[in-house]
Amino acid sequence: MGVVPRTLTEPWQLGGVTVPNRVVLAPLAGIGNWFVRLQAKRYGAGLAVSEMVSSHAVHYGNQRTCNELLRIHPDEHPVSVQLFGADPDVMASAAERVAAAGADIIDINMGCPVPKVCKTGAGAALLDDPDRAVAVARAAARGSGLPVTVKLRTGLRPGDGKGVAVARDLAQRGEVAALTVHPRHASQRHSGAPDYALAAQLVQELPVPVLISGGLRSAALARDAFQRTGAAAVMLARGSLGNPWLFAELLSGHEIAPTREQILAEVDWLLERAVEHMGEQRANRYLRKFYPWYIERLGGTRAQQAVLQAALQQAPSTASARELFHLAQLSSLGG
């Protein structure tokens, strides 16, 4: 049984790894590469988890997966790499490669509701096969020698407690160093109110640290969930997109409203890191999904935001995108 921590700034232990505070970046599919994780760390995140990585792709040596998704920056540590898969032998092999890449922790995805993941038996589908779920977690630990955590949903559909049963099994059999609970069913995706009462019950019951995820879009919501559940840490996901200041806000205890200059400096940093990561041409396409988050931070009217968004989606280069952002800063955007 864990002791409820007093503040989010307290350090804690995760399978022998010291995490300096209790604010964590969640795995963000298709987004959470090294520079997104590093951005969260720059603003204070105690731990960052990678985007979901296919254990099969790692096992079979897919070049882009191994060269890009397993890339870890020296300033990220401690860092966790999230793997998904349903074959224990493949998971053990992939975990070994992840450890060699420099990860401190391995997280196993048992919560993704996306059909293309679930149809392989991975993600939330593992909640339907408790023995395989345990075998996959055990294989990751065996292959890597690292602490293994699991992120899961409370069930597949309303009225289904399979995720809770798997969480109990994993924790009580000593197969995981910690669990992250997203207290919604997989069928809910990101809609509906998270069941924090159930999460609090698991925090009290399970013999490993339990992290809370889901619905933590603001500092107030994250603080409330932290106190209500007694969780070991809060895991920020979509609420941190375009808003790395959320990490600093939670740790400082006061609201942070970045200036336009600070927002634009962060956009510049993001553009530079993306080009460093994947080259100019791919970065220019990849960053188009990031732009709306920063446009929203800049403020202005919906019409102004729509004009800037349309221009950025057509920008021929990252330099053009940067110029558009900075020209917008000179208009009435942001008030």
C-alpha positions as CSV (number, residue, x, y, z in Angstrom):
1,M,0.0,0.0,0.0
2,G,1.5,3.3,-1.0
3,V,1.6,6.5,1.1
4,V,-0.2,9.4,-0.6
5,P,2.5,11.9,-1.6
6,R,2.1,15.4,-0.3
7,T,3.1,17.3,-3.5
8,L,3.7,16.8,-7.2
9,T,7.3,18.0,-6.7
10,E,8.4,15.0,-4.5
11,P,10.8,12.4,-6.0
12,W,9.9,8.8,-6.1
13,Q,11.2,5.4,-7.1
14,L,10.0,3.3,-10.0
15,G,11.6,-0.1,-10.1
16,G,14.9,1.4,-8.8
17,V,14.8,4.4,-11.1
18,T,14.6,7.7,-9.3
19,V,12.0,10.0,-10.9
20,P,12.5,13.6,-9.7
21,N,8.9,14.5,-9.5
22,R,5.4,13.2,-10.1
23,V,4.5,14.8,-13.4
24,V,4.9,12.5,-16.4
25,L,4.5,12.9,-20.2
26,A,2.1,10.2,-21.5
27,P,2.9,8.1,-24.6
28,L,1.4,10.1,-27.5
29,A,0.9,7.9,-30.6
30,G,2.6,9.4,-33.7
31,I,3.8,12.4,-31.7
32,G,6.0,11.4,-28.7
33,N,9.4,11.3,-30.3
34,W,12.6,12.4,-28.6
35,F,12.2,16.1,-29.2
36,V,8.6,16.1,-27.9
37,R,9.8,14.2,-24.9
38,L,12.8,16.6,-24.5
39,Q,10.4,19.6,-24.7
40,A,8.4,18.2,-21.8
41,K,11.6,17.6,-19.8
42,R,12.7,21.2,-20.5
43,Y,9.6,22.4,-18.7
44,G,10.0,20.0,-15.8
45,A,8.5,16.6,-16.5
46,G,10.0,14.1,-14.2
47,L,9.6,11.2,-16.7
48,A,8.6,11.1,-20.4
49,V,7.2,8.0,-22.2
50,S,7.7,7.5,-25.9
51,E,5.1,7.1,-28.5
52,M,3.8,3.6,-29.0
53,V,6.4,1.5,-30.8
54,S,5.7,-1.8,-32.5
55,S,7.6,-4.7,-30.9
56,H,7.5,-6.5,-34.2
57,A,9.1,-3.6,-36.1
58,V,11.9,-3.5,-33.5
59,H,12.4,-7.2,-33.5
60,Y,12.7,-7.4,-37.3
61,G,14.9,-4.3,-37.4
62,N,12.7,-1.9,-39.3
63,Q,15.1,0.9,-40.1
64,R,12.9,3.9,-39.5
65,T,11.5,2.4,-36.2
66,C,15.0,1.6,-34.9
67,N,16.7,4.8,-36.1
68,E,13.9,7.3,-35.3
69,L,11.5,5.9,-32.7
70,L,14.3,4.4,-30.5
71,R,16.4,7.6,-30.7
72,I,17.0,8.9,-27.1
73,H,18.5,12.3,-26.3
74,P,21.1,12.4,-23.5
75,D,19.0,15.0,-21.7
76,E,15.8,12.9,-21.6
77,H,16.7,10.6,-18.7
78,P,14.8,9.0,-17.1
79,V,12.9,8.0,-20.2
80,S,10.5,5.1,-20.9
81,V,9.9,3.5,-24.3
82,Q,6.4,2.1,-24.8
83,L,6.1,-1.1,-26.8
84,F,3.0,-2.8,-28.1
85,G,2.6,-6.4,-29.2
86,A,1.1,-9.8,-28.2
87,D,3.9,-12.3,-28.8
88,P,6.1,-12.8,-25.7
89,D,9.1,-14.0,-27.7
90,V,9.0,-11.0,-30.0
91,M,8.5,-8.7,-27.0
92,A,11.5,-10.1,-25.2
93,S,13.7,-9.5,-28.3
94,A,12.3,-6.0,-28.8
95,A,12.8,-5.1,-25.2
96,E,16.4,-6.1,-25.4
97,R,17.0,-3.7,-28.3
98,V,15.2,-0.9,-26.4
99,A,17.4,-1.4,-23.4
100,A,20.5,-1.3,-25.7
101,A,19.1,2.0,-27.2
102,G,19.4,3.5,-23.7
103,A,15.9,3.4,-22.2
104,D,15.5,3.4,-18.4
105,I,12.1,1.8,-18.3
106,I,9.9,-0.2,-20.7
107,D,6.1,0.5,-20.8
108,I,3.7,-2.0,-22.4
109,N,0.6,-0.7,-24.0
110,M,-2.5,-2.6,-22.9
111,G,-5.0,0.2,-23.5
112,C,-4.9,1.3,-27.1
113,P,-8.4,0.9,-28.6
114,V,-7.5,1.4,-32.2
115,P,-8.7,-1.5,-34.3
116,K,-5.5,-2.0,-36.3
117,V,-3.7,-2.6,-33.0
118,C,-6.4,-4.6,-31.3
119,K,-6.8,-7.0,-34.2
120,T,-3.3,-8.2,-33.7
121,G,-4.1,-9.1,-30.1
122,A,-2.1,-6.1,-28.8
123,G,-3.2,-2.9,-27.0
124,A,-6.6,-3.2,-25.2
125,A,-7.2,-6.6,-26.7
126,L,-4.7,-8.0,-24.2
127,L,-7.3,-7.3,-21.5
128,D,-9.3,-10.2,-23.0
129,D,-6.3,-12.6,-22.5
130,P,-4.9,-12.2,-19.0
131,D,-2.4,-15.0,-19.3
132,R,-1.0,-13.5,-22.4
133,A,-0.9,-10.1,-20.9
134,V,1.2,-11.4,-18.0
135,A,3.4,-13.4,-20.3
136,V,4.1,-10.3,-22.5
137,A,5.0,-8.2,-19.4
138,R,7.2,-10.9,-18.1
139,A,9.0,-11.3,-21.5
140,A,9.7,-7.5,-21.6
141,A,11.4,-7.7,-18.2
142,R,13.3,-10.8,-19.2
143,G,14.6,-9.4,-22.4
144,S,15.5,-6.0,-21.1
145,G,16.5,-6.3,-17.5
146,L,14.7,-3.0,-17.0
147,P,11.7,-2.1,-14.8
148,V,8.5,-2.8,-16.8
149,T,5.3,-0.8,-16.4
150,V,1.9,-1.3,-18.1
151,K,-0.6,1.4,-19.2
152,L,-4.1,0.0,-19.5
153,R,-7.8,0.9,-19.5
154,T,-10.2,-0.4,-16.9
155,G,-12.0,-2.5,-19.4
156,L,-13.0,-3.0,-23.0
157,R,-16.6,-1.7,-22.7
158,P,-19.0,-0.4,-20.0
159,G,-19.7,-3.0,-17.3
160,D,-16.5,-4.9,-18.2
161,G,-13.9,-5.0,-15.4
162,K,-11.3,-7.0,-17.4
163,G,-8.7,-4.2,-17.2
164,V,-9.0,-4.1,-13.4
165,A,-8.6,-7.8,-13.2
166,V,-5.4,-7.7,-15.4
167,A,-4.0,-4.8,-13.3
168,R,-4.5,-6.9,-10.2
169,D,-2.9,-9.9,-11.8
170,L,0.1,-8.0,-13.0
171,A,0.7,-6.2,-9.7
172,Q,0.1,-9.2,-7.4
173,R,2.3,-11.5,-9.4
174,G,5.1,-9.1,-9.3
175,E,5.4,-8.7,-13.1
176,V,5.4,-4.9,-13.2
177,A,7.1,-2.1,-11.3
178,A,4.1,0.3,-11.7
179,L,0.8,0.6,-13.5
180,T,-0.8,3.5,-15.3
181,V,-4.6,3.5,-15.2
182,H,-6.7,5.4,-17.7
183,P,-10.0,4.9,-15.9
184,R,-12.2,4.8,-19.0
185,H,-13.2,1.8,-21.0
186,A,-11.5,1.3,-24.4
187,S,-14.9,1.8,-26.2
188,Q,-15.1,5.3,-24.7
189,R,-11.8,6.3,-26.4
190,H,-11.3,9.9,-24.9
191,S,-14.9,10.7,-24.2
192,G,-16.9,10.4,-21.0
193,A,-15.9,11.1,-17.4
194,P,-12.9,9.1,-16.1
195,D,-13.8,6.9,-13.1
196,Y,-11.4,8.4,-10.6
197,A,-13.1,6.5,-7.7
198,L,-12.1,3.2,-9.3
199,A,-8.6,4.5,-9.8
200,A,-8.4,5.5,-6.1
201,Q,-9.6,2.0,-5.2
202,L,-6.7,0.5,-7.3
203,V,-4.2,2.9,-5.7
204,Q,-5.2,1.6,-2.3
205,E,-5.3,-2.0,-3.3
206,L,-2.3,-2.7,-5.5
207,P,1.2,-3.3,-4.1
208,V,2.9,-1.2,-6.8
209,P,2.8,2.6,-7.7
210,V,-0.3,3.5,-9.7
211,L,-0.2,6.5,-12.1
212,I,-3.3,8.3,-13.2
213,S,-4.1,9.3,-16.8
214,G,-7.1,10.5,-18.8
215,G,-9.0,13.8,-18.7
216,L,-6.1,15.8,-17.2
217,R,-6.4,18.7,-19.7
218,S,-5.5,21.4,-17.2
219,A,-3.4,21.9,-14.1
220,A,-6.6,22.2,-12.0
221,L,-7.9,18.9,-13.3
222,A,-4.5,17.2,-12.8
223,R,-4.1,18.4,-9.3
224,D,-7.7,17.4,-8.4
225,A,-7.2,13.8,-9.8
226,F,-3.8,13.5,-8.0
227,Q,-5.4,14.4,-4.7
228,R,-8.7,12.4,-5.2
229,T,-7.0,9.2,-6.3
230,G,-3.8,9.3,-4.2
231,A,-1.9,8.2,-7.3
232,A,1.9,8.1,-7.4
233,A,2.0,10.5,-10.3
234,V,-0.1,12.2,-13.0
235,M,0.4,11.5,-16.7
236,L,-0.3,14.4,-19.1
237,A,-1.4,13.6,-22.6
238,R,-3.4,15.7,-25.0
239,G,-3.5,18.6,-22.6
240,S,0.2,19.1,-23.0
241,L,0.1,19.4,-26.8
242,G,1.3,22.8,-27.7
243,N,1.3,23.6,-24.0
244,P,4.6,22.4,-22.4
245,W,4.0,25.2,-19.9
246,L,1.5,22.9,-18.2
247,F,4.4,20.9,-16.7
248,A,5.9,24.0,-15.2
249,E,2.5,25.2,-14.0
250,L,1.8,21.9,-12.1
251,L,5.3,22.0,-10.5
252,S,5.3,25.6,-9.6
253,G,1.8,25.7,-8.2
254,H,0.8,28.8,-10.1
255,E,-0.7,29.6,-13.4
256,I,1.7,30.3,-16.3
257,A,0.6,32.4,-19.3
258,P,3.4,32.4,-21.8
259,T,3.9,35.6,-23.9
260,R,3.6,35.6,-27.6
261,E,7.4,35.9,-27.8
262,Q,7.8,32.8,-25.6
263,I,5.3,30.8,-27.7
264,L,7.1,31.8,-30.9
265,A,10.4,30.9,-29.4
266,E,9.0,27.5,-28.6
267,V,7.7,27.1,-32.2
268,D,11.2,28.0,-33.5
269,W,12.8,25.4,-31.2
270,L,10.3,22.8,-32.4
271,L,10.9,23.6,-36.1
272,E,14.7,23.2,-35.6
273,R,14.4,19.9,-33.7
274,A,12.1,18.4,-36.3
275,V,14.4,19.2,-39.1
276,E,17.3,17.8,-37.1
277,H,15.3,14.6,-36.6
278,M,13.9,13.9,-40.0
279,G,15.2,16.4,-42.5
280,E,13.6,19.4,-44.0
281,Q,11.1,17.8,-46.4
282,R,9.6,15.3,-44.0
283,A,9.7,17.7,-41.1
284,N,7.7,20.3,-43.1
285,R,4.9,17.7,-43.6
286,Y,5.1,16.2,-40.1
287,L,4.8,19.5,-38.3
288,R,1.5,20.4,-39.9
289,K,-0.4,18.4,-37.2
290,F,1.5,20.5,-34.5
291,Y,0.7,23.9,-35.8
292,P,-3.0,24.1,-34.7
293,W,-2.0,23.7,-31.0
294,Y,0.4,26.7,-31.1
295,I,-2.0,28.8,-33.2
296,E,-4.6,28.3,-30.4
297,R,-2.0,29.4,-27.8
298,L,-1.4,32.6,-29.7
299,G,-5.0,33.7,-29.3
300,G,-6.7,36.0,-31.8
301,T,-10.1,35.5,-33.4
302,R,-11.3,32.3,-35.0
303,A,-11.1,33.9,-38.4
304,Q,-7.5,35.0,-37.8
305,Q,-6.6,31.5,-36.6
306,A,-8.2,29.9,-39.7
307,V,-6.3,32.2,-42.1
308,L,-3.0,31.3,-40.3
309,Q,-3.8,27.7,-40.2
310,A,-4.6,27.5,-43.9
311,A,-1.4,29.3,-44.8
312,L,0.7,27.0,-42.6
313,Q,-0.8,23.9,-44.1
314,Q,0.4,25.1,-47.5
315,A,3.8,26.4,-46.4
316,P,6.5,25.0,-48.7
317,S,9.2,24.9,-46.0
318,T,9.8,25.1,-42.3
319,A,11.4,28.5,-42.9
320,S,8.2,29.7,-44.5
321,A,6.2,28.3,-41.6
322,R,8.4,30.2,-39.2
323,E,7.9,33.4,-41.1
324,L,4.1,33.0,-41.1
325,F,4.1,32.5,-37.3
326,H,6.3,35.6,-36.8
327,L,4.2,37.7,-39.2
328,A,1.1,36.6,-37.3
329,Q,2.8,37.8,-34.1
330,L,3.0,41.3,-35.7
331,S,-0.8,41.4,-36.4
332,S,-3.5,41.5,-33.9
333,L,-3.3,37.9,-33.0
334,G,-3.1,37.4,-29.2
335,G,-4.8,40.7,-28.5
